[in-house]
Amino acid sequence: MDWIGKRVLVTGAGGFIGSHLTERLVELGADVRALIHYNSAARWGWLDESPLKDVMEVVAGDIRDAGSVRCAMEGREVVFHLAALIAIPYSYIAPASYVETNVTGTLNVLEAARQLETPLVLHTSTSEVYGTARRVPIDEEHHLQGQSPYSATKIGADKLAEAYYRSFNTPVITMRPFNTFGPRQSARAVIPTIISQCLTQDVVRLGSLTPTRDLNFVTNTVEGYLYAAACPAAVGRTINLGSGREISVGALAELIADLVGRPVRIECEQQRLRPSKSEVERLLADNTLARELLGWRPEVSLEEGLSRTIAWLQEHIARYRADVYNV
């Protein structure tokens, strides 16, 4: 797609993936409007530090408020919907807030798109909707299972996207990233948790060490969104964005420790464990559809992505409290 002058909106633009996507769209020449969550400090999340913040339109609002969503979407040709609550442990504590943000927020985007006749919406799902793999690799037809309040709300949001496509012909693509990682990711995720501890202490404390994950560097995920937006045949489809490679949490910690170059002891800490029936034991993506339909493939390997992320965290380690369990 020629992005020059294309009028786009990114919801959740101040977040981890959202800020990377927003910057990439600006670099490609798009007319970018970034929706960030209103706060009294007038902070823009990661966009506060972006060298490109002066060449985008940043608007504050609340994805849970239909009026502010519709206002942000007016006049936009493509909407990338990434706004969400994502931390799984906190979803055990505050499930209603996840329903309001992830389900109602997505409903607000879809309904505004229907009313405004928005040409294209890319909705963000997650590999967590699959639950523990019943077969691997996991393709888009795999059974969905809500093993946490977070994943249940994302299933609800995905089904709303499907319903709006089937009921109203709303042009929506559901992007389903597997475990995206990279610079700017919060300490609630496993890779920043491991890296920050490896950089600052001799013990790495984690939850269960046996689950496996399919890890994908953030630039790979961003390019997947752009490839999908340029593919008319993707409308109405759900598309996995994963590397097709799995690694256990324990092996990941050992790999990161080797890359950091510090000997550490890896321990399982009780407070970090998910409830037993809630833990997703295995995730491994089948990315055939993305490769064949979109022409996309992950360009940055796990090792290269980890090296880039380690370098970034070394420069920003003061942002992370390695000795605290971030829920």
N, C-alpha and C positions, 0 to 999 in steps of 0.2 A: 504494500500500500504506500502511496505517496502521502506522507504525513504533513507536508508543508501546508500550513493554514488550516488543517483539519481541526474542527472544534471538538475538543474532548473534555471529559470530566473524569477525574479519579476520586472516588470516595475512599476514605482511609488514607489520604495522601501523605499524612504526617507519620505514618507507621513504617515498619521495616520494609516490606515488599513494596508498599504503596509509594514511598519516597523514591526508591530506585526506579520504579516504573514511571513516575512523574518526571524525573530528571531525564530519563531516556527519551520520553516523548518530546520534551523541550528540545533536546539535542537534535531530534529528527525534524524539527521545525513546526511541530503542532502548536495550535492555539490552545494552551492548557489551562483549565480551571481546576484547582485543587480544593477539595472539600475536606476541611479538618474539623475535629471536634471542638466546639466552642468551650473556652475556659476563661476564667476571670483574669488570668495572667497574660492573656493574648499570645500564648505560645503556639507555634506551628509544628510542634514535634520535630522530627529530623529535618524538615524543610527550613527551620530557623537557621541551620548551618549550611544550607545548600548554596553553592556559588551561583546557582541559577534562579534563586528565589525572586529576583527582580524582573525576570522575564516570564513569569507565570502569574495568573490571577488566583490568589488564595482567598477563599471564603470560609467563614466559620459557620457551623450549623450543628445539627444533631440528626444522625441517621434515623433516630426513633421518631422524629417529628416530620410528618408528611409535608407540611408547608415548606420547611427549609430544604427538604430534599427536592421537591418540585422546582423551587426557585433556583437551586443550583443546577438542575438539569435543563432548564429552559435554554433553547438554542444550541444544545450540544448534539453533535452527530454520532459520537461514540461515547458510551459510559463504561468505564472500568470500575466495577463495584468490588472494593476490597475492605470496606469498613466492617469490622467485626470485633467481638470479644473472643479471644483465642486461647487463653490459658486454661488448660484442662483442670489443674488442681483448684483454681478459684471457682470453676463451674460447679464443683461439689458444694461450695459455700454459698454461692449466690446464683442459683440456676435461673431465677426469674429474670435477672438482668440479661442473661444470655438469650432468653426468649425475646425480650424486648428489642435487643440490639440485632441479633442475628436473624430472627424470623420476621418480626415486625419491620425492622430496618430494610430487609430485602423486599418485603411486601411494598413498602413505600417506594422503593426504586422501580419495581416492576409496574406498579400502578401509575406512577408518574410517566414511565416510558409508554404505557398504553395510552394515556391521555394526551401526551405531547407528540405521540407518533415518532419517538426516538428511533433512528434507523438501526442502531445496534447497541446491545448491552452485553458485556462480558461479566458474568457472575462468578464469584470465587467460592469454590467448594474446598474440600480437604480430604486427604486420604484416610483420615480418622473415621469417615462415614462407613468405611468397609468393615471396621472392627478387625478382630484377628482373622487373618487370611484363611479362607476355607480351601482355597487352591492358589497356587502361585505359578507364574506371575499373575497379578490381579489385573484383569481387564475391566472395562467400564460396565460390563454386564454382571459383575460380581455382586452377590447379595450385600445389602446395606444393613448395618447393625449398630444401634446407638449404645455404645458401651460407656458413655459419659454424658452428662447433661450437655456439654459442649458439642459432642458429635451428634446428639439427637437434634439440637437446634440447627445444625448445619444440614442434616438430612431434611428437616422441615423446610429450610430455605431452598435447598436444591429442588425439592418437590414443588414448591411454589413456582420456581423458574420453569420447570417442566409444564406445570399446569397453565401458566400464562402463555407459553409457546403453543400448547395444544388448544387452549380455549380461545385465545384472542390473537393468535399468530404474532405475538410479541417476539421480535427477533433477538433471541437471547442465546448465548453460548455459555455453557457451564464449564469453567476451567477447574480441574481437580489436581492441584499441586500435591506432590508427596512432600517429604520433610525438607522444606527450603531452609537454607542457612546462608550466613554471610555477614559482612559488616552491618552494624546497626541493630542486629537482632537482640532482643531483650534477654536478660538472665533467666527468664522463665523457661527458655528453651534449653535443650540438653547440650548443644555444642558450646554456646557461650558459658554455660555452667561449668563444663569440663575445662575449657581454655582458661577462664578466669582463675579457677582453682590451681591449675597446673602452673600458671604464671606467678602465683603468690604464696603457695603453701605446699607442704609435702604430702598432704592427703587429699584425695579427690573423693568426695562423698556424693553418692548417686542413689537413685531408686534401684529398681530391678536391673540387673546387668545382662539378663538373657534375651529380652525382646530385641528383634531386629527391625531396622528402619532402612528405607530407601531415601538417601540424602541427595539433595540437588542444590547446587550453588545458585544464588539469587539471580545472577545475570542469565542463567539458563531459563529460569522461570519467567523472567521479564520478556525474554525473546519469544517464549512460547505464547504469551498473551498477544504480542505483536503479530506473530505468524497467524494466530487464530483470527484476529480482527481483519486480516487481509484475505480470509478464505470464506467466500459465501457458502460453500458446502458445509461449513462447520455450524451454521445456524441450526438450532434445535438439538445439537449434539452435546454430550458430555465428553471431555477429553482429559485423559491422564497426562500430567507432566511429571515424569519420574525418570530416574537414571537407569533403571533396570538392574541395579546392583544393591544388595543388602549387606548390612553389617550389624553385628550385635552392639549393644550399648557398651558392654565391657571391652570388646575389641576396638571400638571407636575411641574409648578413653585411652587405651594403650597406644593407639596410633597417634593421637594428639600429643600424648606425653613424649613419644619419640620425636615428633616434629618440633615440639617446644625445646626438647633437649634437656629435660629435667627428670630425674628419677622420682616417681611418686608412688604412694600406696593407694590402691583403689578399694573403696569400701562401700557396701550397701547400707544405707541409713534408713531406719524404719519409717521415719516421718515422711520420707520422699516416696514411699511405695504407694501406688494406686490401690484401691480396693481390688481384691483378687479377681472378681468377675469383670472389672472395669479395665484392667490392663490389656492393651492390644499387643499380642505376643509377636506378631509377624506382619510386616508390610514389605511388599516387593512389587514394583510397578511393571505392568505390561504397557510399554509406550508405543506399541505398534500403530495405533490410530494416529497419534501425533506425528509419527514419522511418515506414515503413508498419506494421510490426508493433508497435513500442514507442511510437510517437508522439514519438520523441526527435529533436531537432535541435540542433546546436551553437549556443549562444546567444552565446558570446564569440568575437569575430573574432580573426584572427591579430594584427592591429595592436594591438587592445585588450589581448590577452593578453601580447604582447611588452612593452607599456608597463607593465603591472602587474608583470611579471617583472623588468624593468629597475629599477623603483622598489624592489622587494624586494632585489635584489642590491646596489643602492647602499647599503642599510642593513646588509647582511651580507657585504660584499666581503672582510672579513678571513678569512672561511671558505674563500675560493677562492685558489689559488695560480696566478695567470694565466700566470706564466712557466714553468710546469711542464706537460708533457704527461701528463695523467692517464689511465693505461691502464684 
